[in-house]
Every structure is written in structure tokens, then in C-alpha cells.
Amino acid sequence: MQILTNKMDNTIYIYKINGFYFGFIRNGFLFSRDGIYMGWVEGKFVWDKTGKFRGIVTDINNYKYILINRLSMPPIPRMAKVPPIPEIPPMPQANIVPINVSPEYSDGFNGN
């Protein structure tokens, strides 16, 4: 069983629907697998670095995803936040088995 949250540094690993490791959330900020700032998290809501709503952190089978319902009305964009100090990325996580989701859902950072 894979550890999804490192309790020592508050890291949450994020995957894409296709099973690829996308990146990580640390201290409320979202980073790519390479440590590049992608946005921030408020509760379960995820905003990209420009303030655009990108989806909800969703737990499926003990793995975390950022999913967006393409049929729902997204929240109004937020004002961009000051980027945090770049993070040293944790050791890349292994890819996992793809998941099936309802057709109205997609990766919040599809194409990124």
C-alpha cells in the first residue's frame, strides 16, 4: 500500500485519471511533479496560478485526483496569489492504474 500523505511534511500526491503522477500539494499550494508552482487549494477547491477554478481534490481508492465536472458552472475566478518559494519536489511517485469516471468529469489540469 502506498503512502498518500507524508505526515512529516504535509505532502499530498496527486494523480491524473490515466494513472500518471501529476504532482503534489504542500502547505496549501499545488506543484507539478517537477516542483513548478501550479496553483493553490482552499478546502477541496483547486485554483490555478492565474486564479481560474480547476476542480476539486477527490479521493478515489485512496488516491487523490483533481477532477472537474464539465457540466457544472465553475466558481468565479479568484485573484491570483503571490507564488510561494519554489518547493523541492519529493521523490516522483510511481504511476498507478487508470480509473474510470463518469463522462462529465475530467482532469482539472487536462493537458497540463
N, C-alpha and C positions, 0 to 999 in steps of 0.2 A: 504494500500500500504506500502510495506517495504522500509526502507531507505537503499540504497545500498552503499552509500559513506557517512561516517561520516565527515562532513566538519571541525569539530573541530580537529580531529587527522589524517585526510587524509587516513582513512581505507577504503579499497575496499574488499567486501566479495565475495569469490569465491565458486562456486558450481560445482558438477560433473553432468554429463549427467543424471544420475539416480536420481538427485534431492537432493542428500546428500550434506550437507555443508562440504566443503573441508578445507577451511582456509581463510586467508586474506592477502592482500598486504598493506604494510605500509611503507611509505618513500622509495619506490622502491624495497623493499625486500618482498619475499613471505614466509609466515609462515603457518604451519599446524594449524588446529583448536585448537591445544594444545599449540601453540606458538613456535613450533620447526622450526628452520630455514630450508627452503626447496630450496631457490634459490633467483634469482633477476629478475627484469623486466627492459628492455630497450625499451622505447616506448611501443609497444604492444607485443614485443618478450619476452618470458619467458625462462630462463636458470636455470637448477637445480644447486645445490651447488657444483657439480663437473665440471660445465661448459657445460653440454650437453643441446642442444636445446630441450625444452619440449612442445612448442606450442605458440599460440597467444591468448592474452586476447581478448575474444569475448563477445559482448553484445547480448543477445537474450532475448526478452521480459523484458527488464530492469534488467536482472540478468547477472552476469559475470561468464564466464567459461574460462578454459584454454584448447583450442582444438588444435589438431594437425591433419594435412592432411597426412594420412599414404601413399598416393600415390605420394607425392611431395618429392623432395630432401631436406633434412634438411640442415640448415647452418652449417658451420664448427664449431666444439666445441670451446668454449672460455676458456680462462684461469680462473680458479676458483678465486672467490673474497674472501677476508677476511670476515668471518662471522660477522654480526653485533652483538651488545649486544642483548641478548635474550629479546624478547618482552613479555609483559604481554598480554595474548590474551584477546580480547573483549569477552563479553558475547556470548556464542555459538548461532549461528543463527538457526532458525527452518529450517528443510528440506523443500524442495519445490517439486512441481510436476515435474516428469521426462520430458525431452524434446526428440523430435525425430530429429536426424541429418542425413545427407547423410551418406551412408555406409563408405565412405572414411575418415570420421572424427571420432576421438575418443578422450577421455580424455587425456590430455598431461601427466598426472601423473596417468595413468591407473595402478591399483594395489597398489597405494600408498595412 
